[in-house]
Amino acid sequence: MFARILVCGWLSTAALSPATAMVGNARAADPAVARHLVMIVGSRGNFCTGTMVAHDLVLTAAHCVPPDADYKLVVRDGSDPPQFTDVTRIARHPLFSLETFLAHRATADVALVKLAQPTRARVPAPIAVPVPAVARGDRLTVAGYGLGVPGDGRTGGTARGASLVVTGQPGSLQIRLVDPAFAGTRTGLGACTGDSGAPAFALVDGRPAVIGVVSWSTGPNLSAGCGGMTGVTPLVRYRDWITKAARSMGSPLP
C-alpha cells in the first residue's frame, strides 16, 4: 500500500499571488500547456487544478468536487486580478468511490465541471482520441497550481509544469510518475497540494493532449508528502463517459 497525500488543497489570499507550484523547483508551465489550466475553489476552502475541455466545461478529479459544497472557477494571469466564474453543475464518474480512493486503491477519479457562462480566458485542451497506452520510461508533462513548498499555502497559485517519467507497471487504472533525476528516492519534481485534477499531457501527433488527471502524490520512498511519486488516473477507461457526459451537459467536446 502506498503512503500518499490527497493533492487537493486549502486556498488563502496569498495562494492567489504569483508563486511557485509543484515541488522540486518546477519551472513555469509552457504557455502551450498553461493556456488550458484553471483553478477550482470550493466553499470549504479547498482548491484544485482543472483543464478547460470546452469553453464552459472543465475536467478535474472527482475527489476535488465532493457533494455539499459550492465551487467557482478561478483564472489568473500574471498580475491581473483573478477572474471568478460560477459553477452550475458537476458530473462525477458513477464508478468513483471516495471510500476506495481514501483506502489508496484506484478508482474512477474523474469529474466534469459545468460553468454558468463560457470563458474565453482559456483555450480548451484536446483529450487524446484514442487515449494512448503508456509504457515504463515514457515521458508525460504534468502542470498545475499546487504548492511549491509542502505546507506553505503562499507558494501555490501559479501554473508550473514538469516532465515526469512513467515508472512501475502502468495500466488502465493508474499511472505512476517520478522525476527521472531521483526516481522517487529523493525529493524531486512532482505534484503537491492543489495539483489534484491537473492534466497529464502526452504528445499526440506532435501536440499536447490530455491522457489523465492527477489523483495523488507521495514523498520520497513512498513516504507521506510530495516530490516522490505522482499518481495519475488515465482516461483510457473513461473517455467515452466524458464525451457522453459533456454532451448531456450541453457542452459537446470540440
ChimeraX attribute file (.defattr): number of C-alpha atoms within 10 A of each C-alpha:
attribute: neighborCount
match mode: 1-to-1
recipient: residues
	/A:1	7
	/A:2	14
	/A:3	14
	/A:4	21
	/A:5	19
	/A:6	23
	/A:7	30
	/A:8	27
	/A:9	24
	/A:10	21
	/A:11	23
	/A:12	15
	/A:13	9
	/A:14	14
	/A:15	23
	/A:16	22
	/A:17	19
	/A:18	17
	/A:19	20
	/A:20	25
	/A:21	34
	/A:22	35
	/A:23	27
	/A:24	20
	/A:25	16
	/A:26	20
	/A:27	16
	/A:28	18
	/A:29	21
	/A:30	14
	/A:31	10
	/A:32	11
	/A:33	23
	/A:34	21
	/A:35	18
	/A:36	21
	/A:37	29
	/A:38	27
	/A:39	29
	/A:40	28
	/A:41	24
	/A:42	20
	/A:43	12
	/A:44	12
	/A:45	12
	/A:46	18
	/A:47	33
	/A:48	30
	/A:49	34
	/A:50	32
	/A:51	32
	/A:52	24
	/A:53	25
	/A:54	24
	/A:55	20
	/A:56	22
	/A:57	28
	/A:58	28
	/A:59	29
	/A:60	31
	/A:61	31
	/A:62	28
	/A:63	24
	/A:64	28
	/A:65	26
	/A:66	14
	/A:67	10
	/A:68	7
	/A:69	10
	/A:70	15
	/A:71	24
	/A:72	20
	/A:73	25
	/A:74	19
	/A:75	20
	/A:76	20
	/A:77	14
	/A:78	9
	/A:79	9
	/A:80	9
	/A:81	11
	/A:82	14
	/A:83	13
	/A:84	16
	/A:85	18
	/A:86	14
	/A:87	19
	/A:88	13
	/A:89	14
	/A:90	19
	/A:91	17
	/A:92	23
	/A:93	19
	/A:94	12
	/A:95	10
	/A:96	18
	/A:97	18
	/A:98	16
	/A:99	10
	/A:100	12
	/A:101	18
	/A:102	14
	/A:103	11
	/A:104	16
	/A:105	14
	/A:106	19
	/A:107	20
	/A:108	25
	/A:109	30
	/A:110	30
	/A:111	26
	/A:112	25
	/A:113	29
	/A:114	23
	/A:115	22
	/A:116	15
	/A:117	13
	/A:118	14
	/A:119	18
	/A:120	10
	/A:121	16
	/A:122	19
	/A:123	18
	/A:124	20
	/A:125	25
	/A:126	20
	/A:127	24
	/A:128	21
	/A:129	13
	/A:130	12
	/A:131	19
	/A:132	14
	/A:133	13
	/A:134	18
	/A:135	15
	/A:136	14
	/A:137	14
	/A:138	13
	/A:139	22
	/A:140	23
	/A:141	21
	/A:142	29
	/A:143	35
	/A:144	36
	/A:145	35
	/A:146	37
	/A:147	30
	/A:148	30
	/A:149	20
	/A:150	17
	/A:151	14
	/A:152	13
	/A:153	22
	/A:154	20
	/A:155	23
	/A:156	35
	/A:157	33
	/A:158	28
	/A:159	30
	/A:160	28
	/A:161	27
	/A:162	25
	/A:163	18
	/A:164	24
	/A:165	22
	/A:166	23
	/A:167	20
	/A:168	12
	/A:169	11
	/A:170	17
	/A:171	14
	/A:172	14
	/A:173	17
	/A:174	20
	/A:175	25
	/A:176	21
	/A:177	31
	/A:178	31
	/A:179	25
	/A:180	16
	/A:181	13
	/A:182	14
	/A:183	20
	/A:184	25
	/A:185	17
	/A:186	15
	/A:187	22
	/A:188	24
	/A:189	31
	/A:190	33
	/A:191	41
	/A:192	36
	/A:193	33
	/A:194	32
	/A:195	39
	/A:196	32
	/A:197	35
	/A:198	31
	/A:199	34
	/A:200	27
	/A:201	24
	/A:202	23
	/A:203	15
	/A:204	17
	/A:205	8
	/A:206	7
	/A:207	11
	/A:208	19
	/A:209	21
	/A:210	27
	/A:211	27
	/A:212	32
	/A:213	30
	/A:214	33
	/A:215	33
	/A:216	27
	/A:217	32
	/A:218	27
	/A:219	24
	/A:220	20
	/A:221	16
	/A:222	18
	/A:223	18
	/A:224	16
	/A:225	23
	/A:226	32
	/A:227	31
	/A:228	30
	/A:229	35
	/A:230	29
	/A:231	24
	/A:232	29
	/A:233	28
	/A:234	29
	/A:235	27
	/A:236	18
	/A:237	13
	/A:238	19
	/A:239	19
	/A:240	13
	/A:241	15
	/A:242	22
	/A:243	15
	/A:244	13
	/A:245	19
	/A:246	22
	/A:247	12
	/A:248	10
	/A:249	16
	/A:250	11
	/A:251	19
	/A:252	16
	/A:253	18
	/A:254	11
